Structures are given as C-alpha cells and as structure tokens.
Amino acid sequence: MAGKLDKLKRKTNSDKSSLWWMYLPALLLISFFIVYPFLDGIRISLTNWNGFSQSYKFIGLDNYKRMLQDPNTWLVLRNTLLYGVGSTIFQNVIGLLYALLLNQSIRMKAVARTIIYLPVIISPLIMGYIWYFFFAYQGGAFNDVLVWLGFERMNLLGNPDANIWIIVMVNTFQFVGVAMIIYLAGLQSISAEYYEAANIDGASRFQQFKNITLPLLMPSVTINMVINIIGGLKLFDVIISLTNGGPGMASQSMSTYMYNLYFSRQDAGYAATQGVLMMLVILIISFSALVYFRSKEVEA
C-alpha cells in the first residue's frame, strides 16, 4: 500500500514538473518582449542618450527631477487620465446598454451586433483619420453641414476644450463593441431561474437588474474595466491622426509626449523617464481596478 502511495506521489510530482515546462514558452516571450524592454527603459532613463548616438553618459536621477519640474508632465498626465477614465466609463455604460438590448428577443439583433462590433476590426489610426475628415475645419462633413444650414464653421479639433472629448468619443465608438460582446456573454451565463423566482416575488425590472443582473455580471465588469482602462491610458493612434497632440500640447497623452520626445526632440533618456512613469500609472490604476471589482464579485 505504501509503495502504491509513493508511486502516486512521484507521478503527481512528475505531472507538475511537466506542467511547468509548458509555461516556459510564455514566460520566455513575456521576459523578452515586456520585462527586458522595461528594465532597459529604466537603464536608458538614467542617461542623457539622444536615441541615435553610440556615446552617452549616466546622469543618475536628473531626468526624474526634470520630469517632476516639467509642467508638460502634469498636462499629459491629466489628459491621459481623462482618456483612460472617460473612455472606460462611456464604453462600459454604452456597451452594457447595448448588451441588455441585444440580449432580448428582437429582430435583426445578429446584424446589430455585427454593426456595433465592426469598428473594432479597423486600425485605430485609420479610424482617427475617418473622424478627422468628419470634424476637419476645412472640408469636414460636420462643418459643411453647418455652413449649409447657415451657421459658422467650428474648429472643434483646434479647441482644447473640445478635442479631448472628441478623442474620447472616437475611442469609445471604436471599442464599445468589445464591451458589448463581453457583457452579452456574461448576461447569457446567468440562469433564467433567478429571474423566474424574482417575477414570482413581484420584483420590478430595476430591482432584478440591481439585485440579480449586476451582481452576477461583476466578472464581466471586471474584465471590461481593466481592458478599457489599459487601452485608454495608452491611447496613441487616434490622437496622432485627429490632432497630432495639438494645438500645442493641449491634447497630448503620455504616449504621444514620449514619442515626440524621442523622435522630434531626440531626447531618448527623458522619453524613457516618461515611459517609466506611464508604465507605473497604468500598473497602479489597472491593478487597483482589478482588486476593487474582484472584491465585488459574487458566486452564482
């Protein structure tokens, strides 16, 4: 009997060892494409490298001191938070409304799902240019309609108070389909028995949503929140094609500011410093959101 138990333990340990070997390819890819570039970025942030020259020197924490004193740092950080939080709120609210509607027995819902999800497959850069030709001051469809109706043109992309929200709107429009699909999957996994019992007890539609749908949908909320926050905080393509960060620095995000520092100003060391800050901001906010929404999940 003891011999059989020892053999079973050895087999279990062998299976666990084999399982770890299966993790190795993924760990190597993560190390090569994420861990190593991040560590190398920290190294570069401690130098005055211009991004092209083979000669540079280590300057310690000078770039980090400069970053804290740079007013542009706080401007792009504010914009980045607006893009991340704004896109996340709109994508989740609109995506959930779409999912609730398309989870009903209505005609043409398969076509509606396809149309809502279709923008996801378009490159964000191309999507930005599509909307640029809609909002452009000269030749934009929106302003052409305004002139036709007898109004003056509006330079929305050149208005710092408007262009940030246009970028949020375009990003929301493009990726709301992802949130919708995840919420639909969550809604369809909820047993109809809960709603039948609630109907017997006389619960209203709102009470059913508050006490049944939303608590059991929290895993989908968690996934959507984390994905949307990460995507919004690293927004780049849409900003480049719509405003190129302008006017001035008004609509720059941390990613576009880092890009301009590296390629336009040839200040790779300082760009890497901004990259480290961006990584920390995304990590802290996304991890905090993950922990918070995980704590709200309930078992069915």
C-alpha positions as CSV (number, residue, x, y, z in Angstrom):
1,M,0.0,0.0,0.0
2,A,2.8,2.4,0.9
3,G,4.6,1.6,-2.3
4,K,1.5,2.5,-4.3
5,L,1.2,5.8,-2.5
6,D,4.9,6.6,-3.2
7,K,4.4,5.8,-6.8
8,L,1.3,8.0,-7.0
9,K,3.2,10.9,-5.4
10,R,6.1,10.5,-7.8
11,K,3.6,10.5,-10.7
12,T,1.9,13.7,-9.4
13,N,5.2,15.5,-8.9
14,S,6.2,14.4,-12.5
15,D,2.9,15.8,-13.9
16,K,3.5,19.1,-12.1
17,S,7.1,19.3,-13.4
18,S,5.8,18.7,-17.0
19,L,3.2,21.5,-16.4
20,W,5.9,24.0,-15.5
21,W,7.7,23.2,-18.8
22,M,4.6,24.1,-20.7
23,Y,4.7,27.6,-19.1
24,L,8.3,28.1,-20.3
25,P,7.5,29.4,-23.9
26,A,5.0,32.0,-22.5
27,L,7.5,33.1,-19.8
28,L,10.2,33.5,-22.3
29,L,8.0,35.6,-24.6
30,I,6.9,37.8,-21.6
31,S,10.5,38.2,-20.5
32,F,11.8,39.1,-24.0
33,F,9.0,41.5,-25.1
34,I,7.9,43.0,-21.7
35,V,10.3,42.5,-18.8
36,Y,13.6,43.1,-20.7
37,P,12.4,46.3,-22.6
38,F,11.0,47.7,-19.3
39,L,14.3,47.1,-17.4
40,D,16.3,48.5,-20.4
41,G,14.0,51.5,-20.4
42,I,14.8,52.2,-16.7
43,R,18.5,52.0,-17.6
44,I,18.1,54.5,-20.5
45,S,16.1,56.8,-18.2
46,L,19.3,57.2,-16.2
47,T,21.2,58.5,-19.2
48,N,21.3,61.5,-21.5
49,W,21.1,59.4,-24.6
50,N,19.7,61.1,-27.7
51,G,18.3,57.9,-29.2
52,F,20.9,57.7,-32.1
53,S,24.4,58.3,-30.8
54,Q,26.5,55.4,-29.6
55,S,28.0,57.7,-26.9
56,Y,26.1,58.8,-23.8
57,K,26.7,59.1,-20.1
58,F,24.8,58.1,-17.0
59,I,23.3,61.1,-15.2
60,G,21.6,59.4,-12.3
61,L,18.1,60.7,-11.3
62,D,18.4,64.0,-13.2
63,N,15.7,63.0,-15.7
64,Y,13.3,62.1,-12.9
65,K,13.9,65.5,-11.2
66,R,13.4,67.2,-14.5
67,M,10.1,65.2,-15.0
68,L,8.7,66.4,-11.7
69,Q,9.5,70.0,-12.6
70,D,8.2,69.8,-16.1
71,P,4.7,71.4,-16.4
72,N,4.1,69.3,-19.5
73,T,4.3,66.1,-17.4
74,W,1.2,67.1,-15.4
75,L,-0.6,68.3,-18.5
76,V,-0.2,65.0,-20.4
77,L,-0.9,63.0,-17.2
78,R,-4.2,64.8,-16.8
79,N,-5.1,64.2,-20.4
80,T,-4.1,60.5,-20.1
81,L,-6.3,60.1,-17.1
82,L,-9.2,61.8,-19.0
83,Y,-8.7,59.4,-21.9
84,G,-8.5,56.4,-19.7
85,V,-11.3,57.1,-17.3
86,G,-13.6,58.8,-19.8
87,S,-13.3,56.0,-22.4
88,T,-13.7,53.4,-19.7
89,I,-16.9,54.9,-18.3
90,F,-18.5,55.5,-21.7
91,Q,-17.5,52.1,-23.2
92,N,-18.9,50.3,-20.2
93,V,-22.2,52.2,-19.8
94,I,-23.0,52.2,-23.6
95,G,-21.7,48.6,-24.0
96,L,-23.9,47.4,-21.1
97,L,-26.9,49.1,-22.6
98,Y,-26.3,47.6,-26.0
99,A,-25.8,44.1,-24.4
100,L,-29.1,44.4,-22.4
101,L,-31.0,45.5,-25.5
102,L,-29.5,42.8,-27.8
103,N,-30.0,40.1,-25.1
104,Q,-33.7,40.5,-25.7
105,S,-35.7,38.6,-28.3
106,I,-35.7,41.3,-31.0
107,R,-35.4,41.0,-34.8
108,M,-32.1,41.7,-36.6
109,K,-30.1,41.5,-33.4
110,A,-27.4,39.5,-35.1
111,V,-27.0,42.3,-37.7
112,A,-27.0,44.9,-35.0
113,R,-24.2,43.1,-33.1
114,T,-22.1,42.9,-36.2
115,I,-22.5,46.6,-37.0
116,I,-21.7,47.6,-33.4
117,Y,-18.6,45.4,-33.3
118,L,-17.4,46.2,-36.9
119,P,-15.3,49.3,-35.9
120,V,-13.1,47.1,-33.7
121,I,-11.5,45.5,-36.8
122,I,-10.4,48.9,-38.2
123,S,-7.0,50.2,-37.4
124,P,-7.2,53.0,-34.7
125,L,-5.0,55.2,-36.9
126,I,-7.4,54.8,-39.8
127,M,-10.4,55.3,-37.6
128,G,-8.9,58.6,-36.4
129,Y,-8.4,59.8,-40.0
130,I,-12.0,58.8,-40.8
131,W,-13.3,61.0,-38.0
132,Y,-10.7,63.7,-38.8
133,F,-12.4,64.2,-42.2
134,F,-15.7,64.5,-40.4
135,F,-14.6,67.2,-37.9
136,A,-12.0,69.0,-40.0
137,Y,-12.4,72.8,-40.1
138,Q,-11.9,73.0,-43.9
139,G,-13.7,70.3,-45.9
140,G,-15.0,68.4,-42.9
141,A,-18.5,66.9,-43.3
142,F,-19.7,68.4,-39.9
143,N,-18.7,72.0,-40.9
144,D,-20.0,71.6,-44.4
145,V,-23.4,70.8,-42.9
146,L,-23.2,73.8,-40.5
147,V,-22.4,76.1,-43.4
148,W,-25.3,74.6,-45.5
149,L,-27.6,75.3,-42.5
150,G,-26.4,78.9,-42.3
151,F,-24.1,78.6,-39.3
152,E,-20.4,79.4,-38.9
153,R,-17.7,76.8,-39.0
154,M,-16.5,75.3,-35.7
155,N,-12.8,74.5,-35.2
156,L,-13.5,71.6,-32.8
157,L,-10.2,69.8,-33.4
158,G,-8.3,73.1,-32.7
159,N,-10.3,73.8,-29.5
160,P,-8.5,72.4,-26.4
161,D,-11.8,72.2,-24.5
162,A,-13.5,70.1,-27.2
163,N,-10.8,68.0,-28.9
164,I,-10.0,65.9,-25.8
165,W,-13.7,64.8,-25.6
166,I,-13.8,64.1,-29.4
167,I,-10.8,61.7,-28.9
168,V,-12.6,60.0,-26.0
169,M,-15.8,59.8,-28.2
170,V,-13.9,58.2,-31.1
171,N,-12.1,55.7,-28.9
172,T,-15.4,54.8,-27.3
173,F,-17.2,54.4,-30.7
174,Q,-14.5,52.1,-31.9
175,F,-14.2,49.7,-28.9
176,V,-17.6,49.8,-27.4
177,G,-18.3,46.6,-29.3
178,V,-15.7,44.7,-27.2
179,A,-17.5,45.7,-24.0
180,M,-20.8,44.7,-25.6
181,I,-19.7,41.2,-26.5
182,I,-18.2,40.6,-23.0
183,Y,-21.4,41.8,-21.3
184,L,-23.5,39.7,-23.7
185,A,-21.5,36.6,-22.7
186,G,-22.0,37.4,-19.1
187,L,-25.7,38.0,-19.4
188,Q,-26.2,34.7,-21.3
189,S,-24.4,32.8,-18.5
190,I,-27.0,34.0,-15.8
191,S,-29.6,31.3,-15.2
192,A,-33.2,32.2,-16.1
193,E,-34.3,30.6,-12.8
194,Y,-33.2,33.7,-10.8
195,Y,-35.5,35.9,-12.9
196,E,-38.4,33.5,-12.7
197,A,-38.1,33.5,-8.9
198,A,-37.9,37.3,-8.9
199,N,-41.0,37.6,-11.0
200,I,-42.9,35.3,-8.6
201,D,-41.8,37.6,-5.7
202,G,-43.1,40.6,-7.6
203,A,-39.7,42.2,-8.2
204,S,-39.6,45.1,-10.8
205,R,-37.2,45.2,-13.8
206,F,-35.0,47.6,-12.0
207,Q,-34.9,45.5,-8.8
208,Q,-34.0,42.5,-10.9
209,F,-31.2,44.4,-12.6
210,K,-29.9,45.8,-9.3
211,N,-30.1,42.6,-7.2
212,I,-29.6,39.8,-9.8
213,T,-28.1,41.0,-13.1
214,L,-25.5,43.5,-11.9
215,P,-24.0,41.3,-9.0
216,L,-23.8,38.2,-11.3
217,L,-22.3,40.4,-14.1
218,M,-19.4,41.6,-12.0
219,P,-16.8,39.2,-13.5
220,S,-17.6,40.8,-16.9
221,V,-17.5,44.3,-15.4
222,T,-14.0,43.4,-14.0
223,I,-12.7,42.3,-17.4
224,N,-14.1,45.3,-19.2
225,M,-12.9,47.8,-16.7
226,V,-9.3,46.5,-16.7
227,I,-9.2,46.2,-20.5
228,N,-10.7,49.6,-21.1
229,I,-8.5,51.4,-18.6
230,I,-5.3,49.9,-20.0
231,G,-6.4,50.8,-23.6
232,G,-7.5,54.3,-22.7
233,L,-4.4,55.1,-20.7
234,K,-2.0,54.1,-23.5
235,L,-4.1,55.8,-26.2
236,F,-1.8,56.9,-29.1
237,D,-3.0,56.3,-32.7
238,V,-6.3,58.2,-32.5
239,I,-4.6,61.2,-31.0
240,I,-1.9,61.3,-33.7
241,S,-4.5,61.1,-36.6
242,L,-7.0,63.5,-35.1
243,T,-5.0,66.3,-33.5
244,N,-1.3,65.2,-33.5
245,G,-1.4,66.3,-29.9
246,G,-2.3,69.9,-30.7
247,P,-2.9,72.7,-30.6
248,G,0.4,72.9,-28.9
249,M,0.4,70.3,-26.1
250,A,-3.3,70.6,-25.4
251,S,-4.3,67.0,-26.4
252,Q,-1.0,65.2,-25.9
253,S,-1.1,61.9,-23.9
254,M,1.8,60.3,-22.1
255,S,2.4,58.0,-25.1
256,T,2.4,60.8,-27.7
257,Y,4.6,63.0,-25.5
258,M,7.1,60.2,-25.1
259,Y,7.0,59.6,-28.9
260,N,7.7,63.3,-29.6
261,L,10.5,63.5,-27.0
262,Y,12.2,60.6,-28.7
263,F,11.8,61.2,-32.4
264,S,11.2,65.0,-32.6
265,R,13.5,66.3,-29.8
266,Q,16.0,63.4,-29.8
267,D,15.8,63.2,-26.1
268,A,15.6,59.4,-25.6
269,G,16.7,59.5,-22.0
270,Y,13.9,61.8,-20.9
271,A,11.4,59.9,-23.1
272,A,12.3,56.7,-21.3
273,T,11.7,58.5,-18.0
274,Q,8.2,59.4,-19.2
275,G,7.7,55.8,-20.3
276,V,8.6,54.6,-16.8
277,L,6.0,56.9,-15.3
278,M,3.4,55.8,-17.8
279,M,4.1,52.2,-17.0
280,L,3.7,52.8,-13.3
281,V,0.5,54.8,-13.8
282,I,-1.1,52.1,-15.9
283,L,0.1,49.4,-13.5
284,I,-1.2,51.1,-10.4
285,I,-4.6,52.1,-11.8
286,S,-5.3,48.8,-13.6
287,F,-4.3,46.7,-10.6
288,S,-6.3,48.9,-8.2
289,A,-9.4,48.5,-10.5
290,L,-8.8,44.7,-10.7
291,V,-8.7,44.3,-6.9
292,Y,-11.7,46.6,-6.3
293,F,-14.0,44.9,-8.9
294,R,-12.9,41.4,-7.9
295,S,-14.0,42.2,-4.4
296,K,-17.5,43.0,-5.7
297,E,-17.9,39.6,-7.5
298,V,-20.3,37.1,-6.0
299,E,-20.7,33.4,-6.7
300,A,-23.8,32.3,-8.7
